[in-house]
Amino acid sequence: MKVTLEWRELSVDLRKEIASQVTDETSLTKIARDANYEVKAAVASNANTPTEILARLAKIDDCRIKMGVAENANASADTLSKLAKYEDYRVKSRVARNANTSTETLEKLAKDEDYIVKRGVASNVNTSEETLEALAEDENASVRREVVKNPKTPEGAIVMLCKDQSNYVKNEARDRIIRSVEDSL
C-alpha cells in the first residue's frame, strides 16, 4: 500500500526542515512557492538554492527571507546590490559579508550609519583598498579591527593602526606587522 503525503498537510516545522536540506533544484523551486514565510526563509538560506530563485525570493518584503538570500553564496551581485538598499541593518550586514558583493556595493555600504554593516564591509576581501583606508579611520574600534584583519588592507593603513587609540586594534595591527616581517625573513 502506497501512502502519499500532501505538502500543505505537513507541519511548518517539517516543511522548514525539508526546505533547508533539499538539494534538488526542481524541489527547491516548488518549495519556494510555499505560502509560509518561514519555509521561504529556509529555502533562501539553503546552499543549493539556485540564483534565479534567490533573486525572486529577495523581492519578498520579509526581513528573514532577505537575510537568508543576503548570506547565500549563490546570490548574484545584482541581487545583493538590490538587497543593500533595504533599510534593515541585519540584511545589509549580511550583504556586506557576502563574497559575491561587488566592490561598488561595498563602497556604498561603507558609508552606512550602522557600524555592524561597516564591519561587514571591512571584513570582505572584495572591498577596495581605498574603502579599507577610509574605514581605517572609522570611529568604531570593531570596524577598524576588521580593517586590520582584511588581507587586502594596504600596509600604510596597518602601520597607522599600530598607533590606534584602542588597544585591541593597536595590538592586532602590531601582530599583523610582526607576522609580515617574520614571513619576509
N, CA, C and O of each residue as an XYZ file, in Angstrom:
740
protein
N       0.839     -1.173      0.000
C       0.000      0.000      0.000
C       0.890      1.244      0.000
O       1.784      1.373      0.837
N       0.649      2.135     -0.917
C       1.433      3.346     -1.064
C       0.723      4.500     -0.359
O      -0.473      4.729     -0.540
N       1.507      5.221      0.454
C       0.958      6.380      1.157
C       1.574      7.633      0.546
O       2.795      7.735      0.423
N       0.740      8.569      0.172
C       1.250      9.828     -0.365
C       0.921     10.950      0.612
O      -0.170     11.013      1.179
N       1.887     11.819      0.787
C       1.718     12.945      1.687
C       1.450     14.212      0.892
O       2.063     14.455     -0.148
N       0.546     14.994      1.388
C       0.292     16.301      0.787
C       1.197     17.312      1.478
O       1.240     17.388      2.705
N       1.924     18.091      0.668
C       2.875     19.064      1.200
C       2.228     19.994      2.218
O       2.772     20.205      3.301
N       1.090     20.540      1.881
C       0.445     21.528      2.757
C      -0.068     20.922      4.065
O      -0.380     21.652      5.006
N      -0.154     19.609      4.126
C      -0.594     18.941      5.350
C       0.547     18.716      6.340
O       0.308     18.387      7.502
N       1.783     18.895      5.881
C       2.933     18.744      6.766
C       3.023     19.967      7.670
O       2.601     21.057      7.284
N       3.562     19.795      8.855
C       3.709     20.927      9.773
C       4.712     21.939      9.196
O       5.555     21.589      8.370
N       4.608     23.175      9.636
C       5.529     24.217      9.193
C       6.959     23.837      9.559
O       7.876     24.018      8.757
N       7.150     23.314     10.760
C       8.491     22.916     11.188
C       9.096     21.851     10.279
O      10.277     21.923      9.942
N       8.310     20.885      9.889
C       8.796     19.836      8.999
C       9.076     20.398      7.609
O      10.080     20.047      6.991
N       8.197     21.270      7.112
C       8.417     21.888      5.797
C       9.691     22.737      5.810
O      10.447     22.736      4.839
N       9.931     23.470      6.924
C      11.168     24.266      7.056
C      12.397     23.368      7.033
O      13.384     23.665      6.361
N      12.324     22.273      7.771
C      13.453     21.341      7.814
C      13.748     20.772      6.433
O      14.905     20.687      6.021
N      12.702     20.385      5.730
C      12.869     19.852      4.374
C      13.454     20.938      3.472
O      14.377     20.678      2.701
N      12.915     22.151      3.570
C      13.377     23.266      2.728
C      14.846     23.580      2.954
O      15.538     23.995      2.024
N      15.324     23.391      4.155
C      16.724     23.709      4.451
C      17.686     22.594      4.025
O      18.893     22.817      3.931
N      17.144     21.379      3.765
C      18.021     20.247      3.470
C      17.927     19.713      2.050
O      18.804     18.966      1.617
N      16.893     20.076      1.325
C      16.704     19.566     -0.035
C      17.861     20.038     -0.926
O      18.320     21.174     -0.806
N      18.318     19.174     -1.800
C      19.403     19.538     -2.709
C      18.937     19.661     -4.165
O      19.642     20.239     -4.992
N      17.788     19.135     -4.469
C      17.270     19.130     -5.837
C      16.677     20.493     -6.206
O      15.800     21.000     -5.507
N      17.156     21.080     -7.300
C      16.698     22.412     -7.718
C      15.206     22.454     -8.043
O      14.528     23.430     -7.722
N      14.700     21.416     -8.671
C      13.279     21.381     -9.012
C      12.431     21.396     -7.746
O      11.429     22.107     -7.667
N      12.834     20.614     -6.768
C      12.105     20.586     -5.492
C      12.194     21.943     -4.798
O      11.196     22.431     -4.268
N      13.383     22.559     -4.797
C      13.546     23.870     -4.170
C      12.670     24.921     -4.845
O      12.120     25.798     -4.179
N      12.544     24.831     -6.157
C      11.689     25.767     -6.904
C      10.243     25.642     -6.447
O       9.549     26.643     -6.271
N       9.797     24.411     -6.258
C       8.417     24.180     -5.802
C       8.243     24.621     -4.349
O       7.248     25.261     -4.011
N       9.189     24.288     -3.504
C       9.084     24.637     -2.082
C       9.112     26.151     -1.895
O       8.488     26.674     -0.972
N       9.828     26.852     -2.760
C       9.914     28.321     -2.657
C       8.558     28.982     -2.857
O       8.384     30.152     -2.517
N       7.604     28.254     -3.400
C       6.245     28.788     -3.605
C       5.359     28.603     -2.378
O       4.203     29.026     -2.384
N       5.878     27.983     -1.340
C       5.112     27.756     -0.115
C       4.578     29.094      0.398
O       5.241     30.125      0.281
N       3.385     29.064      0.962
C       2.758     30.292      1.462
C       3.400     30.800      2.752
O       3.252     31.973      3.093
N       4.100     29.944      3.461
C       4.665     30.307      4.757
C       6.023     31.002      4.583
O       6.895     30.506      3.870
N       6.189     32.149      5.240
C       7.434     32.924      5.130
C       8.626     32.196      5.748
O       9.750     32.335      5.268
N       8.394     31.432      6.795
C       9.499     30.696      7.421
C      10.042     29.619      6.491
O      11.246     29.364      6.463
N       9.161     28.994      5.738
C       9.586     27.977      4.773
C      10.375     28.653      3.658
O      11.418     28.150      3.238
N       9.876     29.799      3.176
C      10.593     30.554      2.143
C      11.975     30.987      2.648
O      12.947     30.949      1.893
N      12.067     31.397      3.919
C      13.352     31.796      4.505
C      14.314     30.612      4.544
O      15.516     30.782      4.338
N      13.798     29.425      4.805
C      14.643     28.229      4.815
C      15.176     27.936      3.415
O      16.327     27.526      3.264
N      14.352     28.141      2.398
C      14.808     27.973      1.012
C      15.880     29.019      0.703
O      16.891     28.711      0.071
N      15.656     30.254      1.150
C      16.612     31.340      0.896
C      17.974     31.050      1.507
O      18.996     31.465      0.960
N      18.004     30.345      2.631
C      19.263     30.022      3.310
C      19.920     28.739      2.794
O      21.078     28.463      3.106
N      19.193     27.975      2.021
C      19.705     26.694      1.540
C      20.837     26.923      0.532
O      20.662     27.647     -0.448
N      21.985     26.312      0.775
C      23.165     26.479     -0.089
C      22.951     25.940     -1.494
O      23.744     26.231     -2.389
N      21.907     25.168     -1.706
C      21.636     24.591     -3.029
C      20.615     25.392     -3.836
O      20.309     25.039     -4.975
N      20.093     26.454     -3.257
C      19.072     27.232     -3.962
C      19.715     27.990     -5.115
O      20.694     28.709     -4.919
N      19.166     27.832     -6.317
C      19.731     28.497     -7.491
C      19.570     30.029     -7.450
O      18.678     30.567     -6.794
N      20.441     30.682     -8.155
C      20.490     32.141     -8.232
C      19.144     32.745     -8.622
O      18.731     33.753     -8.047
N      18.462     32.148     -9.582
C      17.186     32.703    -10.068
C      16.121     32.690     -8.974
O      15.350     33.640     -8.835
N      16.086     31.622     -8.213
C      15.104     31.527     -7.128
C      15.450     32.541     -6.037
O      14.560     33.177     -5.472
N      16.727     32.688     -5.746
C      17.153     33.674     -4.752
C      16.751     35.086     -5.177
O      16.308     35.882     -4.349
N      16.903     35.393     -6.452
C      16.516     36.719     -6.957
C      15.019     36.946     -6.761
O      14.592     38.044     -6.404
N      14.239     35.918     -6.994
C      12.787     36.028     -6.812
C      12.436     36.171     -5.329
O      11.591     36.991     -4.972
N      13.071     35.390     -4.474
C      12.802     35.463     -3.041
C      13.216     36.826     -2.466
O      12.568     37.332     -1.550
N      14.271     37.409     -2.990
C      14.766     38.700     -2.489
C      13.747     39.817     -2.667
O      13.830     40.838     -1.985
N      12.801     39.646     -3.559
C      11.784     40.671     -3.813
C      10.658     40.657     -2.780
O       9.868     41.599     -2.705
N      10.586     39.601     -1.992
C       9.537     39.485     -0.978
C       9.900     40.375      0.206
O      11.035     40.367      0.681
N       8.927     41.132      0.669
C       9.194     42.081      1.758
C       9.106     41.380      3.118
O       8.160     41.571      3.883
N      10.116     40.573      3.386
C      10.226     39.900      4.679
C      11.700     39.856      5.037
O      12.515     39.336      4.274
N      12.037     40.391      6.176
C      13.430     40.504      6.606
C      14.119     39.141      6.697
O      15.274     39.011      6.292
N      13.434     38.133      7.218
C      14.036     36.804      7.369
C      14.418     36.204      6.027
O      15.473     35.586      5.889
N      13.554     36.391      5.042
C      13.840     35.874      3.705
C      15.009     36.633      3.105
O      15.926     36.029      2.549
N      14.980     37.961      3.215
C      16.061     38.788      2.667
C      17.401     38.462      3.327
O      18.432     38.449      2.653
N      17.399     38.196      4.647
C      18.640     37.827      5.330
C      19.186     36.506      4.782
O      20.391     36.368      4.573
N      18.295     35.540      4.553
C      18.717     34.252      4.002
C      19.350     34.401      2.636
O      20.384     33.796      2.352
N      18.725     35.212      1.784
C      19.279     35.446      0.445
C      20.616     36.167      0.566
O      21.579     35.808     -0.111
N      20.681     37.185      1.425
C      21.883     38.018      1.550
C      23.115     37.237      1.978
O      24.235     37.598      1.617
N      22.921     36.171      2.742
C      24.087     35.401      3.177
C      24.318     34.155      2.327
O      25.242     33.388      2.598
N      23.499     33.943      1.314
C      23.628     32.754      0.482
C      24.749     32.944     -0.547
O      24.785     33.955     -1.248
N      25.641     31.991     -0.633
C      26.783     32.063     -1.556
C      26.354     32.017     -3.024
O      27.158     32.328     -3.903
N      25.119     31.640     -3.305
C      24.622     31.607     -4.685
C      23.956     32.911     -5.112
O      23.569     33.056     -6.272
N      23.819     33.850     -4.197
C      23.181     35.128     -4.550
C      24.074     35.890     -5.516
O      25.290     35.958     -5.337
N      23.456     36.461     -6.540
C      24.226     37.205     -7.537
C      24.577     38.596     -7.023
O      23.945     39.109     -6.099
N      25.586     39.193     -7.632
C      25.997     40.560     -7.274
C      24.840     41.534     -7.490
O      24.678     42.487     -6.728
N      24.036     41.296     -8.525
C      22.890     42.168     -8.802
C      21.844     42.067     -7.695
O      21.340     43.087     -7.225
N      21.519     40.863     -7.281
C      20.554     40.666     -6.193
C      21.086     41.288     -4.902
O      20.335     41.938     -4.174
N      22.352     41.098     -4.618
C      22.950     41.661     -3.409
C      22.948     43.188     -3.444
O      22.750     43.836     -2.416
N      23.165     43.752     -4.610
C      23.126     45.211     -4.759
C      21.737     45.751     -4.423
O      21.608     46.796     -3.785
N      20.720     45.047     -4.846
C      19.343     45.453     -4.541
C      19.048     45.301     -3.049
O      18.404     46.161     -2.449
N      19.520     44.210     -2.456
C      19.292     43.987     -1.030
C      20.039     45.010     -0.173
O      19.611     45.310      0.942
N      21.133     45.540     -0.677
C      21.918     46.536      0.070
C      21.127     47.818      0.297
O      21.489     48.626      1.152
N      20.069     48.007     -0.447
C      19.233     49.209     -0.308
C      18.119     49.018      0.731
O      17.420     49.969      1.077
N      17.962     47.805      1.215
C      16.934     47.518      2.208
C      17.314     48.191      3.519
O      18.494     48.253      3.866
N      16.329     48.694      4.245
C      16.617     49.522      5.430
C      17.156     48.760      6.639
O      17.779     49.378      7.503
N      16.953     47.484      6.737
C      17.336     46.741      7.932
C      18.836     46.433      7.938
O      19.366     45.871      6.980
N      19.507     46.804      9.021
C      20.953     46.592      9.131
C      21.322     45.109      9.072
O      22.414     44.769      8.617
N      20.431     44.220      9.523
C      20.748     42.791      9.510
C      20.885     42.267      8.087
O      21.721     41.405      7.815
N      20.068     42.788      7.185
C      20.161     42.400      5.779
C      21.429     43.000      5.185
O      22.207     42.301      4.536
N      21.636     44.297      5.408
C      22.803     44.975      4.830
C      24.115     44.397      5.349
O      25.083     44.303      4.595
N      24.164     44.010      6.615
C      25.417     43.452      7.145
C      25.726     42.099      6.508
O      26.893     41.759      6.310
N      24.696     41.332      6.188
C      24.911     40.054      5.507
C      25.354     40.265      4.063
O      26.196     39.529      3.549
N      24.783     41.269      3.419
C      25.227     41.630      2.069
C      26.696     42.034      2.129
O      27.493     41.622      1.286
N      27.051     42.841      3.127
C      28.422     43.345      3.267
C      29.436     42.210      3.420
O      30.576     42.347      2.976
N      29.049     41.107      4.031
C      29.971     39.984      4.250
C      29.986     38.984      3.093
O      30.890     38.152      3.014
N      29.010     39.051      2.204
C      28.899     38.056      1.136
C      30.031     38.233      0.119
O      30.283     39.342     -0.352
N      30.699     37.149     -0.206
C      31.833     37.188     -1.145
C      31.419     37.571     -2.562
O      32.277     37.931     -3.367
N      30.139     37.507     -2.887
C      29.672     37.881     -4.223
C      29.313     39.356     -4.344
O      28.972     39.819     -5.432
N      29.383     40.090     -3.258
C      29.018     41.507     -3.290
C      30.076     42.289     -4.052
O      31.274     42.128     -3.822
N      29.615     43.137     -4.961
C      30.539     43.897     -5.808
C      31.261     44.979     -5.016
O      30.797     45.423     -3.966
N      32.390     45.384     -5.542
C      33.181     46.463     -4.944
C      32.358     47.739     -4.845
O      32.455     48.468     -3.859
N      31.551     48.009     -5.860
C      30.721     49.220     -5.872
C      29.691     49.200     -4.747
O      29.487     50.205     -4.067
N      29.055     48.068     -4.556
C      28.063     47.941     -3.482
C      28.744     48.067     -2.121
O      28.214     48.706     -1.212
N      29.910     47.462     -1.987
C      30.654     47.550     -0.731
C      31.046     48.997     -0.429
O      31.016     49.428      0.723
N      31.407     49.728     -1.456
C      31.775     51.136     -1.275
C      30.591     51.939     -0.727
O      30.763     52.795      0.141
N      29.402     51.658     -1.235
C      28.198     52.348     -0.736
C      27.885     51.935      0.703
O      27.554     52.773      1.541
N      27.995     50.639      0.977
C      27.698     50.147      2.328
C      28.708     50.664      3.352
O      28.381     50.770      4.534
N      29.912     50.984      2.927
C      30.939     51.503      3.838
C      30.534     52.851      4.414
O      31.087     53.295      5.421
N      29.573     53.498      3.779
C      29.104     54.808      4.250
C      27.846     54.690      5.105
O      27.264     55.699      5.504
N      27.434     53.472      5.380
C      26.237     53.241      6.178
C      26.435     53.782      7.595
O      27.562     53.865      8.084
N      25.348     54.142      8.237
C      25.416     54.654      9.605
C      25.719     53.562     10.621
O      26.289     53.843     11.675
N      25.350     52.333     10.322
C      25.463     51.248     11.289
C      26.859     50.625     11.258
O      27.348     50.229     10.200
N      27.486     50.544     12.415
C      28.843     50.001     12.487
C      28.875     48.517     12.137
O      29.902     48.027     11.665
N      27.787     47.791     12.352
C      27.765     46.366     12.039
C      27.850     46.161     10.522
O      28.495     45.225     10.048
N      27.199     47.037      9.778
C      27.283     46.990      8.315
C      28.711     47.311      7.875
O      29.283     46.606      7.044
N      29.279     48.373      8.433
C      30.649     48.771      8.068
C      31.665     47.703      8.462
O      32.656     47.496      7.762
N      31.423     47.035      9.570
C      32.311     45.955      9.998
C      32.289     44.819      8.971
O      33.324     44.223      8.675
N      31.101     44.523      8.431
C      30.997     43.505      7.382
C      31.760     43.900      6.136
O      32.420     43.065      5.518
N      31.676     45.181      5.758
C      32.416     45.680      4.592
C      33.918     45.538      4.847
O      34.661     45.093      3.972
N      34.356     45.915      6.043
C      35.781     45.857      6.380
C      36.327     44.437      6.323
O      37.516     44.246      6.071
N      35.484     43.447      6.551
C      35.941     42.052      6.552
C      35.893     41.403      5.169
O      36.448     40.321      4.982
N      35.243     42.041      4.205
C      35.047     41.432      2.889
C      36.303     41.607      2.024
O      36.807     42.721      1.877
N      36.802     40.510      1.458
C      38.011     40.575      0.637
C      37.792     41.277     -0.704
O      38.757     41.571     -1.409
N      36.551     41.546     -1.059
C      36.263     42.300     -2.285
C      36.314     43.805     -2.063
O      36.240     44.570     -3.024
N      36.437     44.233     -0.841
C      36.466     45.662     -0.537
C      37.753     46.263     -1.088
O      38.837     45.704     -0.920
N      37.617     47.401     -1.743
C      38.786     48.043     -2.356
C      39.728     48.591     -1.292
O      39.327     48.852     -0.158
N      40.982     48.758     -1.680
C      41.974     49.323     -0.773
C      41.571     50.719     -0.324
O      41.777     51.088      0.833
N      40.994     51.501     -1.242
C      40.575     52.864     -0.910
C      39.491     52.862      0.168
O      39.522     53.670      1.096
N      38.545     51.956      0.033
C      37.470     51.853      1.016
C      38.023     51.373      2.357
O      37.609     51.857      3.410
N      38.947     50.433      2.318
C      39.569     49.954      3.557
C      40.340     51.078      4.251
O      40.310     51.190      5.477
N      41.024     51.900      3.475
C      41.748     53.035      4.056
C      40.783     54.003      4.734
O      41.072     54.531      5.808
N      39.638     54.231      4.100
C      38.634     55.120      4.701
C      38.078     54.505      5.987
O      37.900     55.204      6.985
N      37.808     53.214      5.963
C      37.273     52.535      7.146
C      38.315     52.443      8.263
O      37.953     52.285      9.429
N      39.584     52.537      7.927
C      40.640     52.523      8.946
C      40.536     53.743      9.860
O      41.127     53.770     10.939
N      39.793     54.735      9.427
C      39.596     55.953     10.228
C      38.200     56.019     10.839
O      37.800     57.056     11.369
N      37.466     54.927     10.768
C      36.114     54.901     11.322
C      36.156     55.114     12.828
O      37.125     54.750     13.495
N      35.094     55.706     13.349
C      35.037     55.975     14.794
C      34.887     54.712     15.635
O      35.206     54.722     16.824
N      34.406     53.627     15.036
C      34.162     52.401     15.786
C      35.388     51.482     15.749
O      35.890     51.148     14.676
N      35.854     51.086     16.911
C      37.055     50.255     17.013
C      36.864     48.876     16.381
O      37.813     48.327     15.821
N      35.665     48.307     16.455
C      35.472     46.972     15.871
C      35.546     47.024     14.338
O      35.935     46.045     13.701
N      35.173     48.156     13.755
C      35.317     48.338     12.301
C      36.807     48.402     11.964
O      37.270     47.733     11.041
N      37.549     49.207     12.715
C      38.987     49.346     12.461
C      39.712     48.015     12.647
O      40.660     47.714     11.921
N      39.273     47.229     13.608
C      39.909     45.924     13.836
C      39.683     44.995     12.644
O      40.586     44.257     12.251
N      38.493     45.030     12.075
C      38.228     44.217     10.878
C      39.072     44.681      9.698
O      39.477     43.873      8.861
N      39.335     45.981      9.633
C      40.218     46.512      8.587
C      41.600     45.874      8.733
O      42.205     45.461      7.743
N      42.091     45.797      9.954
C      43.410     45.200     10.202
C      43.430     43.744      9.751
O      44.426     43.286      9.193
N      42.357     43.022      9.982
C      42.298     41.596      9.653
C      42.176     41.333      8.153
O      42.505     40.241      7.690
N      41.708     42.323      7.387
C      41.483     42.113      5.956
C      42.827     42.027      5.234
O      43.640     42.945      5.336
N      43.071     40.930      4.504
C      44.358     40.767      3.821
C      44.621     41.812      2.733
O      45.768     41.996      2.323
N      43.593     42.485      2.268
C      43.766     43.496      1.220
C      44.102     44.886      1.760
O      44.385     45.797      0.983
N      44.074     45.055      3.064
C      44.345     46.373      3.631
C      45.789     46.770      3.334
O      46.717     46.007      3.601
N      45.971     47.967      2.780
C      47.330     48.429      2.464
C      48.193     48.552      3.720
O      47.701     48.850      4.808
N      49.475     48.318      3.541
C      50.428     48.353      4.639
C      50.405     49.686      5.388
O      50.531     49.722      6.612
N      50.243     50.774      4.646
C      50.221     52.091      5.276
C      49.094     52.230      6.289
O      49.270     52.844      7.341
N      47.954     51.669      5.975
C      46.821     51.717      6.905
C      47.107     50.860      8.138
O      46.724     51.220      9.251
N      47.774     49.740      7.940
C      48.119     48.876      9.071
C      49.108     49.596      9.996
O      48.967     49.561     11.218
N      50.100     50.244      9.399
C      51.083     50.985     10.194
C      50.389     52.094     10.982
O      50.692     52.310     12.156
N      49.456     52.796     10.333
C      48.700     53.853     11.014
C      47.916     53.278     12.203
O      47.855     53.889     13.270
N      47.321     52.098     12.005
C      46.508     51.485     13.058
C      47.352     50.927     14.203
O      46.811     50.581     15.253
N      48.669     50.836     14.014
C      49.560     50.454     15.121
C      49.577     51.526     16.205
O      50.018     51.280     17.327
N      49.096     52.710     15.861
C      49.048     53.828     16.813
C      47.611     54.117     17.243
O      47.334     55.184     17.791
N      46.714     53.198     17.005
C      45.299     53.398     17.291
C      45.053     53.640     18.771
O      45.800     53.156     19.622
N      44.007     54.388     19.071
C      43.637     54.663     20.469
C      43.120     53.425     21.188
O      43.201     53.329     22.413
N      42.590     52.483     20.426
C      42.074     51.245     21.016
C      43.204     50.222     21.117
O      43.885     49.938     20.132
N      43.393     49.681     22.299
C      44.457     48.690     22.486
C      44.250     47.443     21.640
O      45.208     46.883     21.109
N      42.998     47.007     21.514
C      42.805     45.773     20.748
C      43.022     45.979     19.258
O      43.424     45.040     18.571
N      42.769     47.180     18.731
C      43.091     47.476     17.325
C      44.607     47.585     17.180
O      45.204     46.998     16.277
N      45.207     48.336     18.075
C      46.664     48.548     18.057
C      47.404     47.209     18.132
O      48.333     46.971     17.361
N      46.999     46.348     19.045
C      47.668     45.049     19.200
C      47.483     44.158     17.977
O      48.411     43.469     17.553
N      46.277     44.180     17.414
C      46.010     43.390     16.202
C      46.894     43.876     15.049
O      47.446     43.069     14.301
N      47.023     45.198     14.912
C      47.854     45.774     13.840
C      49.326     45.423     14.053
O      50.024     45.056     13.108
N      49.786     45.534     15.275
C      51.185     45.191     15.576
C      51.459     43.712     15.325
O      52.511     43.354     14.796
N      50.521     42.859     15.702
C      50.681     41.421     15.438
C      50.756     41.144     13.944
O      51.524     40.291     13.498
N      49.958     41.868     13.180
C      49.985     41.665     11.723
C      51.327     42.110     11.141
O      51.870     41.442     10.261
N      51.855     43.213     11.616
C      53.157     43.695     11.146
C      54.242     42.670     11.507
O      55.102     42.360     10.682
N      54.201     42.153     12.726
C      55.188     41.151     13.161
C      55.121     39.913     12.281
O      56.156     39.400     11.856
N      53.898     39.421     11.998
C      53.741     38.241     11.127
C      54.283     38.522      9.730
O      54.903     37.658      9.109
N      54.047     39.722      9.250
C      54.521     40.105      7.919
C      56.049     40.114      7.860
O      56.650     39.634      6.899
N      56.657     40.665      8.896
C      58.123     40.704      8.957
C      58.688     39.290      9.062
O      59.652     38.948      8.377
N      58.084     38.473      9.924
C      58.548     37.075     10.070
C      58.443     36.311      8.760
O      59.329     35.527      8.419
N      57.354     36.541      8.024
C      57.163     35.842      6.745
C      58.184     36.274      5.706
O      58.543     35.498      4.821
N      58.650     37.512      5.814
C      59.591     38.014      4.806
C      61.039     37.656      5.122
O      61.914     37.818      4.271
N      61.300     37.174      6.322
C      62.690     36.824      6.701
C      63.065     35.429      6.296
O      64.190     34.996      6.544
